[in-house]
Amino acid sequence: MIPAQYSSEETKSPFLDWRKTSIIGKIIGLLSNWQSSSYLLGYQEIIATIFICLVIIAAPFTNNTLLGVILLASGLFWALLTISEVKTNQITAIHLWIFAYWLISVIATAFSPLKSEALSGLVKFTLYLLFFALATRVFRHPKLLSWVTTFYLLISLIVSAYGVRQQFIGVKPLATWNDPTSPLADATRVYSYLGNPNLLGSYLIPAVAFSVAALILWQTLPQKIFAGFALTINIACIYFTGSRGSWLALLATGIVFLLAFKFWWNEYLSPFWRKWLIPIAIGSFLALIGVGSIFSETLRLRILSLFSGRGDSSNNFRINVWTSAFKMFQDYPLTGIGPGNEVFNKIYPHYMQTKFTALSAYSIFLEITLETGLIGIMCFLGVIIATFQRGIRLIQNLKPKNDQQAIRVIASLAAITGLAIQGLFDTVWYRPQVNTLWWLCIAIVASFPAFNSKSE
């Protein structure tokens, strides 16, 4: 149930008139009379929650085909709920930016030099957005949101525990993940059930964020012990991946938590800690990293490789791929080459440097620019900006009421930040194991009903 102090943003939106007059608008709620008599739709929230949990459990353990089938079923169920809708859906700036992003993807598909391959990418992208739409409906109910995040923590704990086990028993790499000329050429990099250490690290970033949220929100001592255990195992597993992008993502996630918690509990701090908490916390962390680098050769060499430029084979590889990708962009600047990795895989060989084959641009922001052009990347950045604007506004409005649901908003923003930071240097974001979590985090922020002007 939506609290009285909240109001739908759509009541202020000009899209109400559009919905009353457009064909698509008239389809929404077309079967609303059937909903009241349907036994199935009487449990719509529970069924939708089950679909979301099926996606979460399938992501790390099954192939992408099965996951795609579940996403398709989720999307069809969302469509069923939409045409039988009784209440007016909440439309936020996030929804509008996402819709604009989808529209430019459609246009990019139409102008793509490889239309059939781009259409395949568009279908996959659409499934993710339908999943976001279904999750937004579910997460309006705090209890269901709690169930889903707890379920994800349980699944991620299985994944991370197996990754930690790999560290101690040893595991052979499935690809050349380490610089063969580095002293770490034979070092273990865990990948758990996901088959790739960078992908594993990215998958666990939201798990760290929601572990922190659980540690605060859960009330009983056994629950807090479990949350603390999950947080420890997830961080340890991320470290054992040896993924520099995941380490930077973890750092960015922590900084968001630090800033948000300082704001949330600011009045409980003395003037000294209000001024020096963040500098002391960051300084202590850097000191810890420095001490760790002295005693751990792996940590020291991986950190130094961040600043070695082309001296590290992984850095050199990415730089060469980025150079080729920029050449692609110059030929398709406005609407891009079309969505999906199939288009990239067929066009990139015409631009690549010798011996530097790649399956992606190794940067989600560059990849999106290539796929949907300048207009597409502007829409994608609009999604992120709108999400943070809404999230910050929610936190500010929830603080006077000491509403602990704000902690979930903070966790979502922290996870989004971490995934975006890793996405600067990698494209594991495009893999369904991570992409679904990205849209889940955005759905959490978009699902909270807006405050009316009086409450603000």
N, C-alpha and C positions, 0 to 999 in steps of 0.2 A: 504494500500500500504506500502511495506517495504521501509524505508528510504535508500538512496544511501550509507550512511556510514555503513550500516549493511551488513553482508554477512552470508549465511547459513553455519553452522558448517559442514554440510554434504559434502560440497565441499572438505573438508580436510579428509573425512572419508573413510577408506578402504571398508566400507559397500556399496559404490557406485558400486564397481566391483561385490560384492555379489548380489546386486539387479539386475544387468544386466544378471547374469547367473543362479540364483536360480529360482525354480518354484514359490515360494512365491513372489520373486521380480518381476517376469514377470506378476503376477496377478495384482500388483499395477499399475494402469493406463490402465488396459485391456480395459476399456470402455471409454477411454479418448475422442475418437471421438464423442461419444454420448453426452458428457457433453455440448459441444458447441451448440447443437441443442435442449437440454432438457429445457423445461420451468421450471420444478421443480428445477433443479440444478442451474438455474439462480438466485434463492433465497436461496441458500444453507446455507449461513451464518445466515440469518434471521431464517430459519427453525431450524438450530442447536441451535441458541440462545433460541428459544422457547422451545426446548427440555430441555435445561439446566434450564430455568426458571420453567418449569413444575416439574422438580426434586426438585428445591428449595422450591416451594410452597407446594408440596406433602409431603416433609420430616417431618415437624412437625405436620401435621394435619391428615394424612391418615395412613393406616396400611402398613406394610412392603411388602405385596403382591402387592398392587397397585404400590408402589414405584418401586418394582422389574420389573413390566411390563413396566414402563416408562424408566427405565434404559436399559431394553432389547431393546426397540424401539430406544433409543438413540444409543446403540451399533450397531444396524443394520443400522441405518442411517450413522454412521461413516464408516461402512464397505462399504456402497454404495458410499460414497464420496471417499474412498480410491481406489476402483477399477476403479473409473472414474476420478482419479486424473490427472491433466495436469501438474502442477508444482511439483517439487521435494520437498518432505517433509523435514522439518528440524529435524535432529537427533542430540540429545545432550547426554551428559553423563548421565543426568537424565533418558532419555528414555532407555539407555542401561542398567542401573542398575535396572530399573523397569522391563525390559524384563528378566533380569537374575533372579530377585525375582520371577517373574511368572513361569519361567522354573523350579526353585527349588520347587515351589509349585506343579507343575505337577509331578515332581519326588517324592515328599512327598506323593502325592495322590497314585501314583503307588505302593509305599512301605508301605502304611498305613495298619494297621491291620483291619481297617473298611473302605474298599475302596468305597462303595456306599455312605456312609456318607461324606467321604472326597471329593468325586466327587461333591456332593452338595455344599460343602464349596468352592471348586475350581471354580464352576460356578458363585457363588456370587462374589468372588474376581475378576474374569474376567470381570464381569459387571462393577465393580468400575473402573477397568483399562481402559475399553472402554469409560467410561464416562470421565476419565482423558484425553484420546486421543481426544475426541470430543471437550472438553473444551480448549485444547491446540490450536486447529485450530481456534476456535472462538476468543480467547483472543489475537490473533495476531493483531486484529483490536481494537485499543484503545477505540473507541466509543462503540463497543459491550461489551468490558470489563467493561466500565463505567456503561452501562445499567444493566449488570448482577449483579455487586456489589451493585448498587443502589437498584435493586429489592430485593436482599437478605437483605439489611438494612431495607427495608419496611416490609418484612415478619418477620424479627427478632424483629422489633419494636412491632408488634402485639403480638408476643410470649412473649416478656419481659414485655409489658404493662399488659398483663393478669397475669403474674407472680407477678408483683408488686401489682395488685389488690388482689390476693390471700393472700398476706401478711397482708393487712388491713382488709379483711373480715374474714380471718381465713380459713384454709382448713385442712381436716383430712389426715393424711399420708396414703399412699397406701401400705406401708410396714414398718418394724421396722428400720427406718433410724437413730434414735437417740439411744444412749446408755440408756437402761431402768433404769440403776442405777444412771444416771447423773441428775443433776438439770435441764438439758435441755431436759429431756425425753419427755415432752409435748410441746416443742417449735415448732413453725411453720417453716416448710421448704417448700418453694414453688417449684412447678414442672410444672406449666403452662399446655400446651397441650401435653407435652412430657412424663408425668407420672413418672418422676424420677428427683430429684433435681440435682444429679451429672451429668446426661445427659443434663439437661437444662443448667447448668453452662458451660459445655463443648461446647454446641451448640452456646452459646453467646460469646465465646472467639473471634472467627473471626469477629463477629459483632462489638465488641469493637475496634478491630484493623482497620476495614474498616470505622468505624465511625470517628476515628482519621484521617485517610487518607482523608475522605470526608471533614472534618473540614478544612483541609489545601488546598485541591484541588478545592473545590467548590468556586465560585467567588462571588455570590450575597449574600447580608446580610440574606435574608430569607433562602437560602440554608445553610448558616453557622449556623443559629439558629436551623434549623432542625437537622443538624449533631450534634451540641452540645447537643440538647435534646435527640437524639437517644443514644449518648454516655453516658449521665447521667442515662437514664432509663436502659440501658443494664448493666452498672456497678452496679446500685442499685439492679437489679434483681439477678445478680450473688451473691451479698452479701446476699440477702434474701434466696438463696438456702441453705445457711449454709454448702456448700460443700467446705471442706478444700482443696481438690485437685483443684477445680476451683479457689479458692483464690490464691493458689500458681501459677496457670497458669496465672492468671491476673497479678500477680507481675512479672512473667517472661516476659510476653508480654510487660509490661511497661518498663522493663530494656532494652529489645531489641530496643524499640522506643527511649529510652534515649541515648543509645550508637550510634544508627544510625543518630539521629538528631544532636547530637554533631558533628559527622563527616560531615554531610551535611552543617551545618551552622557554622562550626568551624572558618572560616575566619572573620565572623562577631562578634566573641566574643573577649573580652579583654583578655590579658594574665591571669588575675586573674580568669575569668570564664572558660577559657580553662583548667585551672588546677583544679579548685574546683567545677565546675558545677555538675559533677556526684557525688562526695562525699556529697555535700550539698543537692542535690536532694534525694539521698538515705537516708541520715540522717534525713531529714525533713519528709520523708515518714515513717520511723521507729518511729519518735517522734509522728507523727499523729496516728499511730497504738497504740502506748503506751497510749496516751491520750484517744483514743477510748476504749481501754481495761479497763481503769479506770471507765468509765461511762457506758459501755455496758457489762453486765455479759455474754451475748451470745458470743460476740467476744472474751472476755477474756478466757472463758472456752474452746471454740473451738480451740483457739491458743494453750493453755496449753495442750490440748489433743494430739497435734502433738508430744509432747515430753514425753508423759506418757507411751510409750511402750505398754506392754500388759495390762496396767491399764485401757485402753479404750477398750470397747468391739469391736469396729470397727477395731482398730489396731490389737487386739488379733486375730480376725477372719482372717484378711488378712495374718498375720504372719503364722497362721496354714495352710491356703491355699497355701501360697508360699512354705512352707516346703514340703507339699504333691506334689506340682508341680515339685519341684527339684527332688523328687524321680522318678517322671514320666520321667523327662528329662534324668536321668541316664540310663533308659532302652531304650530310643529312642534318642540318642545324635546327630546323624549325619543328618538324614532327618526328624526327628520328627514323630508325630502320624498322620499327615495329616491336611489340613486346615479345618476350620469350627468348630462352637460350638457343632455340633452334635457329632463329634468324641470325643471332650473333655468330653461331658456330659456322654458318655458311658464308657470311660476309667477311668475318675477321681474317680468314686466310689471305684475302686479297690485300690486306694492309699490314699484316704482321711482319716483324723482322725475322730473319732466318733463325730457326731453332727455338723460337719463343712462341710455341703454340699455346693457346689458352682457351678455356671454356667460358670465360667471363672477363669483364673488365677489371676485376679485383678492386672494385669500389662501387658500392650500391648507388652512390650519388652520380658517379660517372656512368654507370650502367643505365640508370633511369634516364639520364640525359641522352644517351645513345639510342635508347629504345623509343622515347617519346619526345625528344627534342627539348628545346628551351622552355616551351610551354609546359611540358610534362614535369620537368624538374621544379618549375615554379609552383605547380599545383601540389607536388609532393612536399615541398618545403612549406606550403600553405597548410597542409595537413598537420605537420609537426608543430608549426607555430600556433595554429588554432588549438591543438591539443594542450600545449603548455599554457596558453592564455586561459583556457577554460580550467585546467588543473589548478593553476595558481589562484584563480578566482574562487574556486571551490574551497581550497585550503584556507584562504582568507575568511570566507564566510562561515566555514565550519568551526574555526578556532573559537569564536566567542561562545559557542554552544558546547565546546569541548567534545565535539562529535568525533569519536575515534575512527569513523569510516574514512576520515581524511588520511589516515595512515595508509589505507589501500591506494588512495590517489597518489600519495607520495611514492609508494613502492612502484606504482605503474610508471610514473614520470622518471624515476631512477632507472628502471629497467629499459625504458625507451631510450634514455640518454646513453646507457651502456651499449645497447645494440647499435645505435646510430654511430657511436664512436668507433666500434669495431668495424662497422660498415664503411668507414672512410678508407679502410685498407683491405677489405675482403668482401666477398659477395655470398658468404654462407647465409646471409639474410634471405636470399632467394630460395633457399631450401625449405621445404614445407615444415620441417621440424622447428625452424626458427620463425618463419613467416607467419605461421599460425599464432605463435606466442606474441609476435609484434602486434597483430591485429587484436588479440585478446587484451593486451595492455591498453591499447587505444580505446577499445570498447568499454573498458572499466571507467575511463575518464568521461567518455561520451554518454554513458548510461546514467550518470547521476543527474537527477532533475535539476533544472536551473532555479536559482533563487529569484523571487520577485523583487521588485524595486524597494518595497517596504522593509523586507528583511535585510536588505543591504544598507 
